[in-house]
């Protein structure tokens, strides 16, 4: 595979992957450095996208954060809700983006 692009709605993750060095006391510094090495070796690019642009991935990422005690979670069958999210992403369903209220 060539020209792989990873889209993320996490500005923090994008910044961590693009910085030259990670602070040694960062709790995930080893993982971050390994990810950067893999990205570089495979020629993978990362770009920012809005959460609304990939609702299925956003949902799965939140699910993964709830499974912190598990090393690996494999979904053999998608629930109806996950299938709907995936189908919406595949067909480019537009979601409104609401502005946060600033006081």
C-alpha positions, 0 to 999 in steps of 0.5 A: 500500500502506498500514499496512506493518509490517516485522518484524525479529529484529535488535534493533540494526537496530530501534534504529538505525532508531528513533533520532533521529540516527546517530553520524556516524562509524557506517560505515553512517550514510548508508544508515541515514539513507536507510532512515529517510527512506524508512520515514518517507515511506512510513509504514512501521513496524518491530517486533521478532520472534523469529528463529524466527518468520521462519526464511526471512527469517533464512536469506536475510539470512545468505545476503545477508551472504555475498554482500558483493561483490555489489550485487544477488542475484536468486533466480530459483528457490528451492532445495528447502531454501528452499522448505521454510523458506518453506512452514514460515513460511507455515503458521506452524510453531512452532520451539522457542526454547532458552534460552542457558546462563548460568554 
